[in-house]
Amino acid sequence: MNKVQFLALCRTNPEEVFKLVTAMGKTVAELMAQVENLNSQVEDLKTQVSVLQEENQELKAQLNKNSRNSNKPPSTEEFVKTKSQRIKSGKKTGGQKGHPGYTLEMSSNPDRIDVHRNNKCVNCGCGLENQAAESVEKRQVHDIPEPAMEVTEHISEITTCPCCGVLNKAEFPDGVNQPVQYGDNFISIIVYLNQYQFIPYNRIVEYFEELYGVKISEATVYNAMAAVDEELGPVVNAIIEALLDSDVLNVDETGMRIEAKRQWVHVASNEKLTHYRWHPKRGNKATDEIGILPQYNGLIVHDFWKPYYKYSCAHSLCNAHNIRELTAILELTGQT
C-alpha cells in the first residue's frame, strides 16, 4: 500500500485504518518485548561465557602444574616426565679432569694365592722343576665367592654330675631358639633387599632360590620385616625424641601405593635424622596420630600445606616450593 492508497483508505474507511494501526502497534509491542527478552538472554550468555573462560583458565593452569612448578608431589605425575630444576653445567658425563677417581688397588693380604710356573723351558724343553724363580709378576682378580648357605649346628651337651647326680644341660647361644631357623645374616639380607633396594617379596623368594638354592616363602620375608620392626622400636623412639629437641624440622608428605591403594608417607627430619611413617590420610589426622608435630615447639619448614598451620610452632616456607610457585606464575601467566 502506497501513500495515495493509504490516504484514500483513511477518507473512505477510517475504522479499518484504526484497526490496522492498532494491530501494528500490538505487533510492535510484542516484537519489542521479544527483543528485550533476547537482550537479557544475551547478557546472561555473556556472563556464562565469562565464568566459563575463567574456569577454563583455571583448569588450564591446573593441567600445566607439575612437581616442578607447584607443590604437587611427583607421584601424581603418572604420564608426565618432570623437568629438573638443576642448571646444566656443560660438563661431559663421567669423571672430570682433575678428579682423583677410585681405582681398584692391589690387596696386601689376598685370600688365596695361586702360583703359576713353567715346568719346561719354552725354548729347549729343559726341565725347570728344581730351578728357583729369579723374580715374580703379580696380578690380582677381585671377585665374589659363589653364594652358598652355611649351616651351623649347635649341640647342647647334657651331663650328670658324679657328685650329686643332677643333670646339667649347656645353654644355647642367644637367639638360637628353634630346632631349625634362619640366622641373623640371612634375615639382614632379606630386610636390606626389601626395605632399601625395594625388591618385592616374590622376587626376594626367587633371589634366594636362584643364588643359594634355598626355597623360602613370602611369609618368611614378611616375618623378617616384622621381627626387625619390633627390634627397631627403641631406635625409632630415640629418633623422635632427638627430632623434638631440634631447633628446625623439615616436614613433608608424599603419596605412594600400599596394597594397591593411595597412601601417604609423612616425613620429619633434621640434618642428621629422618623419621618416616605411612598413613592412609594426608592431613592433620595423620600428623596428630604420628605425634611429632603436636609436641614440637621449634621451627618447621614446609610447602605451606594448610594442615601444618594448625600447629602453634614457628613456620617457614620451603624455598624449593617457592621457586616452583614462581615458575608456575612465569609459565602460566607470562609474568616476569
Summary of the structure (lengths in Angstrom):
residues: 336
radius of gyration: 41.7
end to end distance: 68.9
largest distance: 158.4
contacts: 637
relative contact order: 0.07
helix: 43%
strand: 12%
